Amino acid sequence: MADRKELPYDELPELGNLGVRHSWEVLPKEFGTLDRLDEGSVTRGVRSVSSGKTFGLSLPLTTFDPPLFGRPSVKHEVFEAGRNTYEDNIDSFNPQSASQWDGLGHVRAREHGYFGGITDDAEAHSALSVHRWAQHGIVGRGVLLDVAGHFERTGAEWDPFAGSILQVADLEAVAQAQDVTFERGDILCVRTGWVAEYRTRKGAGEDMTTAGDRFSGLSAAEPMARFLWDSGFAAVCTDNPAVESAPGNREDGSLHRRLIPALGFVLAELLDFDALAAHCAGSGRWDFLFTAAPLPLEGAVSSPANAVAIT
């Protein structure tokens, strides 16, 4: 992708009176922050591979029953297509029912529209379609910040279901403890421990119907947007339902609005980092080759994650 000169966050123009800054004249609208992925970021990811171990980062599509936020369940059947031949049929499938990518057509900034200033819904869903990401795939150096593991190791109190808010200083502290240095084009992966806690509670028979109402995550305030932009990340991936926390602080605004329609950030949610985190803690290395194959569906505003880490 293109090698573009980017402005620091504080030099980006403001978007109306929303209190957010935008990169509409900086990044191509079709790719947003994925434009930060280039041959250099891919080769850095390749150089981080030493063990050859692979970790699937996508949860089973039936993990959440019912799916979060009122989304429909996957309806799948196997049918006999011919003699000794069977095929699959999926009648109902929401790409955001489990591990997922949020496309740039997923959220709009009120009357200002989608990323790039597109105000017509149909035009945005076509121009910002996720299928364009599938043409290249999402490949680069992944960096894991194991927030839950860090708090456990330091004895700090942390509950992924409590609605706690992670500040920039928290992420920087984890990075320092893990001896992680960020580079432009990195794919940031943040493990809050939400998936692990969901598994534990579901396994204990707890009713998970309201699991999407309250969860810990990133602050929605401007300092977090500034940190993510100025760090040069190509994508931000978490294991919680929405990257940011919920219900959050009303005065902080929406991190989704700051990142997707304003700054063009590509986000992934509900990724499974548990096995990867255990491996990284054992090896003392927290970077890896991150790969993902978004759904090549024209007009799509989201996609299953289809992500794999190679260490």
Backbone hydrogen bonds, N-H to C=O, Kabsch-Sander energy under -0.5 kcal/mol:
donor,donor_aa,acceptor,acceptor_aa,energy
4,R,2,A,-0.9
6,E,4,R,-0.5
11,E,8,P,-1.8
12,L,9,Y,-1.8
15,L,20,V,-2.8
16,G,14,E,-0.9
18,L,15,L,-2.0
22,H,13,P,-2.5
23,S,262,A,-2.3
26,V,23,S,-1.9
27,L,23,S,-2.2
31,F,28,P,-0.9
32,G,28,P,-2.8
33,T,264,G,-2.8
34,L,31,F,-2.1
35,D,32,G,-1.9
36,R,33,T,-2.2
37,L,34,L,-1.9
38,D,36,R,-0.5
42,V,38,D,-2.1
43,T,39,E,-2.5
44,R,40,G,-2.1
45,G,41,S,-1.7
46,V,42,V,-2.3
47,R,43,T,-2.5
48,S,44,R,-1.0
48,S,45,G,-0.6
49,V,46,V,-1.5
50,S,311,T,-2.4
51,S,311,T,-1.5
55,F,309,A,-2.7
57,L,307,A,-2.6
58,S,307,A,-0.5
63,T,60,P,-2.1
65,D,63,T,-0.7
70,G,67,P,-0.7
71,R,68,L,-1.6
75,K,92,S,-2.1
76,H,74,V,-0.6
77,E,89,N,-2.4
79,F,87,E,-2.5
81,A,79,F,-0.8
81,A,85,T,-1.5
82,G,85,T,-1.4
85,T,82,G,-2.2
87,E,79,F,-2.5
89,N,77,E,-2.4
91,D,75,K,-2.0
91,D,89,N,-0.6
92,S,75,K,-0.8
97,S,94,N,-2.1
100,Q,269,E,-2.2
101,W,303,S,-3.1
102,D,267,L,-2.8
103,G,101,W,-0.6
103,G,301,V,-2.3
104,L,128,L,-0.5
106,H,103,G,-1.6
109,A,113,G,-3.5
110,R,108,R,-1.2
112,H,109,A,-2.1
113,G,110,R,-1.4
114,Y,118,I,-3.2
115,F,104,L,-0.7
117,G,114,Y,-2.4
124,A,120,D,-2.5
125,H,121,D,-2.5
126,S,122,A,-1.4
127,A,123,E,-3.1
128,L,124,A,-2.9
129,S,126,S,-1.1
130,V,300,A,-2.2
131,H,297,L,-0.6
132,R,129,S,-1.4
133,W,130,V,-1.3
134,A,130,V,-1.2
135,Q,131,H,-0.7
135,Q,132,R,-0.6
136,H,133,W,-1.2
137,G,133,W,-2.5
138,I,292,A,-2.5
139,V,137,G,-0.6
140,G,290,F,-2.0
142,G,140,G,-0.7
142,G,288,F,-3.1
143,V,187,I,-2.3
144,L,286,W,-2.5
145,L,143,V,-0.5
145,L,189,C,-3.2
146,D,144,L,-0.7
147,V,145,L,-1.6
147,V,191,R,-0.8
148,A,191,R,-1.9
150,H,146,D,-2.5
151,F,147,V,-2.6
152,E,148,A,-2.0
153,R,149,G,-2.5
154,T,150,H,-2.0
155,G,151,F,-0.8
156,A,151,F,-1.8
162,A,159,D,-2.0
164,S,159,D,-0.6
166,L,164,S,-0.5
166,L,217,G,-3.1
170,D,167,Q,-0.6
171,L,167,Q,-1.6
172,E,168,V,-2.5
173,A,169,A,-2.0
174,V,170,D,-2.1
175,A,171,L,-2.5
176,Q,172,E,-2.3
177,A,173,A,-2.4
178,Q,174,V,-2.1
179,D,176,Q,-1.0
180,V,175,A,-3.1
185,G,232,G,-3.1
186,D,183,E,-2.0
187,I,141,R,-2.7
188,L,186,D,-0.7
188,L,235,A,-2.1
189,C,143,V,-2.9
190,V,237,C,-3.0
191,R,145,L,-2.6
191,R,189,C,-0.5
192,T,190,V,-0.8
197,E,193,G,-2.2
198,Y,194,W,-2.7
199,R,195,V,-2.4
200,T,196,A,-2.1
201,R,197,E,-2.6
202,K,198,Y,-2.9
203,G,199,R,-2.6
204,A,200,T,-1.3
205,G,202,K,-1.6
206,E,201,R,-2.4
208,M,206,E,-0.5
211,A,208,M,-1.7
213,D,210,T,-2.1
214,R,210,T,-0.5
215,F,246,A,-2.0
216,S,160,P,-3.0
217,G,164,S,-2.0
218,L,243,V,-2.6
219,S,166,L,-2.3
224,M,221,A,-1.2
225,A,221,A,-1.1
226,R,222,E,-2.7
227,F,223,P,-2.3
228,L,224,M,-2.6
229,W,225,A,-2.3
230,D,226,R,-2.9
231,S,227,F,-1.7
232,G,229,W,-1.5
233,F,228,L,-1.3
234,A,186,D,-2.9
235,A,186,D,-0.8
236,V,266,V,-2.2
237,C,188,L,-3.3
238,T,268,A,-2.0
239,D,190,V,-1.1
244,E,242,A,-3.2
245,S,218,L,-1.7
246,A,215,F,-2.6
250,R,248,G,-0.5
252,D,249,N,-1.5
253,G,249,N,-0.6
253,G,250,R,-1.2
255,L,253,G,-0.5
258,R,254,S,-1.8
259,L,255,L,-2.6
260,I,256,H,-2.8
262,A,257,R,-1.0
263,L,258,R,-1.0
264,G,260,I,-0.9
265,F,259,L,-3.5
267,L,102,D,-0.8
267,L,265,F,-0.6
268,A,236,V,-2.2
269,E,100,Q,-1.9
270,L,240,N,-1.9
271,L,238,T,-2.3
272,D,57,L,-2.9
273,F,271,L,-0.9
277,A,273,F,-2.9
278,A,274,D,-1.9
279,H,275,A,-2.0
280,C,276,L,-2.7
281,A,277,A,-2.5
282,G,278,A,-1.6
283,S,279,H,-2.2
284,G,280,C,-2.4
285,R,280,C,-0.7
288,F,142,G,-1.9
289,L,310,I,-2.8
290,F,140,G,-3.1
290,F,288,F,-0.6
291,T,308,V,-2.5
292,A,138,I,-1.2
293,A,306,N,-1.4
297,L,295,L,-2.0
298,E,296,P,-0.6
300,A,297,L,-1.8
303,S,101,W,-1.6
305,A,99,S,-1.7
308,V,291,T,-2.9
309,A,55,F,-2.6
310,I,289,L,-2.4
311,T,53,K,-2.4
